[in-house]
Amino acid sequence: MRDAIQIEYPDRLFIGGEWIRSSSAKQLRLVNPADEEIFFEVAEADPGDVESAVAAARNAFDHGPWPRMDVTERAVLLRKMGEALDQRAGSLENAWVRQIGVPVSMARGSSAGASAILNYYAALIEKQGIEEVRPSQGMQSKYAVIVKEPVGVVAAIAPWNGPLMTMMMKVAPALAAGCAVVMKPSPESPLEAFLIAEAAEEAGLPAGVLNLVPADREVSDLLVRHAGVDKVAFTGSTAAGLHIASVCASRMARFTMELGGKSAAIILEDFDPAMTGPSLAPQITLMCGQVCINYSRLLVPRSRYSEHVESLVATMKAVTVGNPMDAETQMGPLAMDRQLDRVQSYIRKGVSEGARIATGGGRPKGLNRGYYIEPTVFADATNDMVIAREEIFGPVTTVIPYDSEAEAVAIANDSDFGLSGGVYTHDTDRAYAIARSVRTGHFTQNGREFDLTNPFGGFKHSGVGREGGPEGIEPYYEIKTVFLPKLPAILSETSVSM
């Protein structure tokens, strides 16, 4: 219901510290994937609005107080922004359910993560500092002062599946570093960005420091190409990421990207097959499989292959699929009709390649409306099949046998992606050895961890750079080296790093 999502100005854009009407007066119509009905409309930005937003951010960065504030002042405002977001928890949670179809049981409490990220980076900049004094070996200077300065205007582009956290993983470190930001949420899930903008306004961020332009992909490209944008922070598909990277490279703009994945979970011999289903099924069906770190390949010992498959099938069959507003629902629908078409097309490819559907593959019984698909397991598969190589982005996994741990690692690494991975064993020494052998940026023993106080990102086609942790703020800085014959009064000899 619309009244469960309270947005003050859904028909406007947030540019230069004001809620203004779009130049085109166009609207983005949001569809509830559970019933295929339009449930909300918000303003849609056009090319002129992108120009205005970048100009506002440029002015805020070049002439405003934000990048020149003491870090303690910025930290205070970031914490106020977090408090304002906490006050919008109900709207944020309902927005996620209505836009994407995640179960309400998963959405509850999810908004707390956004304010936690703001608080984390507020504390980090207070502790970290932006200047380091080193001795200089140069001919004319005694000291080198290494200064971290904000990179400039940032285009923060978030995907549709996790619209709050993926946007906040960009906005929080960018603001903490002193950058100005233009938020570009997905046209399918823009509501969270409206609430983030409201929180920034309530907290008292200076005009133009944070701007909002919800738009479709064509208008988004103008933002990526804009000469006034110094850095692009993007989460989305590898195809889109490659395009953005080429555009940024053509004008030497900075960029960080978290892209696709085809993550493998390696199950070792000592792991009880009876636990495979209960342990792995939640990692496959979370958000209806629309998670970049989804375990979409399971590598299991050939000697107990059938036992592992049977365990997984039994648990996947028992997953409660239904209305995401129902507290008992474990898996809701896919987010949109094109996503349903995509998943169904991959299921057909798997069958045509000779893989066996061990369970699922169709629409759940009794759910004739909405973008629903059954939790699906492919068996008798090989790693050269399309279903084992391309990101499906649905509740579909492929079970592949192996004969040795070395072969399992080789299969895991035989992928264009390298985002996440896991190993299931009770031997931590073996788990760590395998983790160090698999070329992926994120790895967990006996589960799948996600902690944004530590870095997150991928190898190969899974992205560039890291989000989260102290590493997550570094891409929002430029490094300046200042050589001096003596230290200025603001610095002291005791700060010299030897």
N, C-alpha and C positions, 0 to 999 in steps of 0.2 A: 504494500500500500504506500502511496506517495507520502501520506502524513507520517510515515515511520522514518522518512528521510527528510530532515529539515535543512534546506539550503536557502540562504537569505535572498540571493540574487541569481537564480538559475538561468535567467534570460540575459545575463550580462557577462562581460569579460573583466578580468582584474588586470588593469594596465596602469602603471604609473601611480599606484596607490589609490586608484578609484575604480568603482564598478561602472563600466561603460557599455553601451550597446554595441553589438557587432556592426561593422559597416554594411554587411549584407542582410542583417536581420534573419539569417538562416538559423535553423535549429537542428541539433543532433537528436534523433529519436532513439531512445534506449528500449531494447526488447528484453523481456524476462524470458530466459531460456527454458524455464519450467513450463510455461504455458504459451509462449510465442506471442504474447501481447505487449504492446507498447505501454510502458508504465511511467515514463518520465521524459521530459524534453529539456535540453539546455542549449545555450547559445553556441553557435559554431563560428569560429574565426575565419576570416578570409585573408587574402594576401596583404591588404592594407592594414589589417589588425596585427599581422606579424611584424610589419614595418614599425608600427606604433610601439609594440611590446619591446622590440629590440632597441628602439630609440630610447625608451624609458629606462631599460636596464643599462644601456650605454651611459646615459646621463647620470644614473645613480652610481655607477662604478667610477666614471671619470671625474665627477664633480661632487658627488654626495658624501655623506659622512661615514657610510658603512665600512668601506675598506680601510678607512683611516682611524676607526675606533680602536681603543685599547681592547685587547681580547676579552678582558673581564666584562666590559660593557656589552660586547656581542653575546657573551655567554649568558648574561642576565636575560637578554631578549629571546634567546633560543629557548631558555627554560620557560619563559612566559608563553612562548608559542606552543611548547609541549603541554602546558597546563590548559591552554585553549583547545587543543586537540582532544585532550582527555574529556573535556566537557561535551564533545561531539561524538563520544564513543558509540552511542546508540545509532546515530545516523551512519557512521562509518561502517559498523557491522552490518546494518540492513542494506547498505549500498552494495556491499560485496556479495551478499546473498542474491539480491535482485538482479544485479548486472551479470554475474558470472555463474550463479547456481551452486556455489559452495554450500554445504550443509550448515544450517544455523548453529549446530553444535561446534563446528570448527570456527565460525565467524565470531562467536562470543569471546570477548577479551582480546581479540586480535588487534584492536586499535591501540592497546597499551604499548605495543612494540614501536609504534611511530614516535610517541613521546619519549620512549626510552632511548631511541637513536639520537634525538635532539639533545637529551640530557647527557648522553655519552660523549658527543662531540663538544658540547659546552665544557664538560670537565676536561676533555683532552686538550683543548686549546689553552685552558688555564694552566695546565700542567706542563705542556710541551714547549711553549715558547716559540718564537719565530726567528731568533738570532743566535748564532753561534760564533764565537771568536776563536780563530786558529792562528798559529804563528805563520808568517809568510816567509818563504825562501826566495822571494823576489829581490831585485837589486835596489828598488826604490821604496819599499814598504817593509814595515815590521809586522803588521797584522793583516789578516784577511777576515772580514766579517761576512759570514754566510747568512744571507737573509732569505726567508720564505715570504714571497709576496703573492697575493691572490692572482689567479690566472686571468681573470676578467669576467666577461659575460658568458654564462653557461646555458646551453640549451639542454634541458633535462627531459628526455623522451622515455616514457614508460609504456610497458605493454598492457594488454587487457587482463591477463590472468591474475596478477597480484598487484593491483593498481596503487594501493596505499604504500606497501613496504618498498616496492621497486622505485617509486617516486621519492620516498623519504631517504632511501639509500644514496640518492644523488643530491637532494635538496639540503639535507642536514650537513654533510661535510662541505658542500659548496658555500653555504651561508657561514659556517664556522670559519672557513678560510678567508672570508671577506669578499666573496664573489657576489655578483648580481645574477639572478636566475630567471629564465623564461621556461615555465613548465608547459610541456606539450603532452597531455595524457592521451591514451587511446580513445578513438571516437566511440568505442563500445563500452568503455568504463571510465568516464571523466569525473564522476561525482566526487571521488576522494580528493582530487586536485582542487575542486571548488572549496571543500572544507579546509584543506591546507591553506588556501589563500585567505579564507576567513580568519583562521587562527593567526596568520602572519599580521593581518590588519589589526586584530584585537590586541596582539602582543606589542604593537607599536613599531614594527619594522619601518625604516624610512621608505618614502615613496620610490617605487621603481626597483627596489631590491628584489622583490619576488613578483612575477607576472604570470598570467594564465591565458593561454590560447588553445582551447580545445579545438581540434581540427582533424580533418581526414588526412590521408597520407600524402596527397599531392601538395597541400599547403605546408605540411611538415617539411617537405623537401626544400621549400624556400627558406625555412629556418636553418636547416643544415648548411645551405649554400650561402647564407647571409654573411657578408664581410664583417658585420658588427658582432658576430658570435665568435668568441675566442676558443671555446671548447664545447664539444658535444659529449654528453653522457647518455648512453643508449642501452636499453635492454630490449631484446626482441629476437627475431629470427636471424639465422646466419646469412640468409640471402639479403635481407635488409641491411644487416651490419656491413657486409662487403660493399654494398652501394655507398653507405654513409662513409665508410673508411676511404673509399676512392675519392669522394667529394672533398672530405677533410684534407686528404693528402694533396689534392690539387691546389689548395690554398694554404697549406701548412697549419691548419687548425689542429688543436689538440683533441684527442678523443680517448674515451674508455668505453668498453663494450662488454656486456655479459650476454652471450648468445646461446645457441642451441646445445643440446646434449644427446648422447646415446649411451647412457651410463650402464655399466655392468656391475652386477653383484656376484662375487665369486663365493660359492659355498664349498667349504673344505670337507674332507672325509669325516672329521670328528663332529660335524654338526648334524644333530638328529633330524632326519627327514620329517618326522612328525611336527617339528617346529618350523619347517620351511613356510608352510601356508600362513600360520599366525604371524610369523615374523616379516614375511615379504609382501603379503597381499596389501597391507595398509600403505606400503611404500609405492605400490603400483596404482592404487585407486584414489589416493589423495588428490583432491580437487579434480576428480574424474580423469586423473592422469595428465592434467594440463599443467605440469610442473617440469621445469627444465632439468631438474636433478632426479627425475623419475627413473627408477630401476627398470628400464625397458629391455634389458638383456640379463638373463639369469644363467650363469655358468655353473653347472653341477657335475659331480663325478659320474662318469659313465657307469661305474659299478652299481650305483644306486639311483640311476636316472629315473626309472619309473616310480620309485617311492617318492622322490622329490616332486615330480609332476603331479602325482595323485594328491599329495598333501596340499599343494598350491591350488589345484583345481577345487578341492573340497572347500577350502576357505573362500576362494573367489565366488563360488556358487552361493555361499551363504551371506555375501555382502548385501545389505539392505539398500536397494536403489529406489529412489522416489523423490517426492516433493522436498526440496531443500529447507522449507520452512518447518518440516516435521522433525521434532527432536530425535526421533528414532532413525532417521535417514543417515546412512553412512556414506553414500555417494549420490550426488545429484546429477543433473544433465551436463552435457557439454555446453560450452558457452554460447554457441551460435550455430546457425544452420550450415555455414560453410565449414565449420569445424567438424560437424557430424559427417558431412560429405567426405572430408579429408580422411577421417578415421575409417569410414566404411570402404573407401577406395583402397586403403592399405590392407584392410582385412581381405579384400578380394585379391590383392596382389600376393599376399601370403599363401592363400589357397592355390592360386595359379602356379606359384613356385614350388609347390609340393609340401609345404608345411601343413601340419594337422591341427585343426582347431580342437583343443582339448576341452575347452568350455567357452561359452559366450559367442560373440560374433554377430549377434543380432540385436534387435530392440527388445527390451524387457517386456514381458507379458503385462498387459493392463495399462501400459504407459503409451497411449497412442498419440498424445500431444506433448510437445516439448522435445528437446534435442537429446534424447536418452540413448544410451548404448550399453550393452552388457559388459561387465568385466571379462576380458578375453585373454586366454592363454594359448599361445602357439607352441606345439611340441614337434619333435622330429624335424628340427630346423638346423640350418647351418649359418655361419656368420657371413657368408657371401650373399645371402638373400636380402632383398630390399627392406624387408621388415626388420632386419637386424642391422641395417646400415643407415637408414634415414629416420629422422625424428618424426614419430607419429603424433605425439602430443595428445594421447588419449589413454584410457585404462587398458592398455594392451602391452603384453610382455612376451618375449620369445625365449624359450628354454633351450639352451645349447649344451651338449655334453662335452666333457674334456677327459683326457686320460692321465694328465700330470699337471702339477701346479705350474710348471713352466709353460705348458700349453695354454692353461687358463689365463695366465698373464699375457701371453701372446695374443690370444683372442680378444681380451679386454683392450689391448693397445691397438688392435687392428681396426681402427675407426678414425674417421676425419675429426671426431670430437674428443674432448678431454675435459669435461666439466666436473663430473662427480663420479663416485664409485664406492664400493663397499666390499667387505669380506666378512663372511660368517664362519667363525671358529672360536673355540675357547682357549686357543693358544695365542696370547698377545704377541709373543716374539715372531711367530709366523705371520700374524696379521700385519705387524709393522713392516716386516720384510716385503710382503706383497704390496703394501701401501706405497713403499718407496720404489717399487718396480713398475707400478701402473702410472702412466703419464696422464694424470688428471689433477685438477687444482683443488679437489675437495674429496675427502675419503674418510670413511667411518667404519669402525669394527662393530658388527652386530646391530646395525640399525642405519639411521641416516640423521646426522646431526646438522643443525643450522643455527649458528650463533654469530650475530653480526658484530660482536666485540672482537671477532677474529676475521681475517681476510677471506673473501669469497670471490671466486672467478675461475677461469678455465684456461687450458692449453689449446693449441691448434685452432680449429674453427669455432671453438667455444668462447672465444673472446680475447680481449686485450685489457690488462690492468686488473685491479682488485677493488671490490667494494667491501666496506666493513673494516673494523679494527683501525689501528693507527695507519695502516697502509691505505685505507679508504680515503683519507684526506689528502694524501700526497699528490695525486693527480690534479688537485685544485690549486696547487702552488706552482709558481715559477721560482727558480733559484737564482739569486743574484749574489755575486761575489764583489765585495767592496774592499779594495786595498788601501791601507792608511799607514802613515808613518807613526802615528800615535792614536790611542783610542779616544773617541769622543766622550764627553762627560757622562753620557747616558749609559756607557759601558764601563767595565772595570777590568783590571788585569787578572782578577781572580776567576774571570769567566773564560780564560784562554784554555782551549783543549790542546793538550800536548800529544 
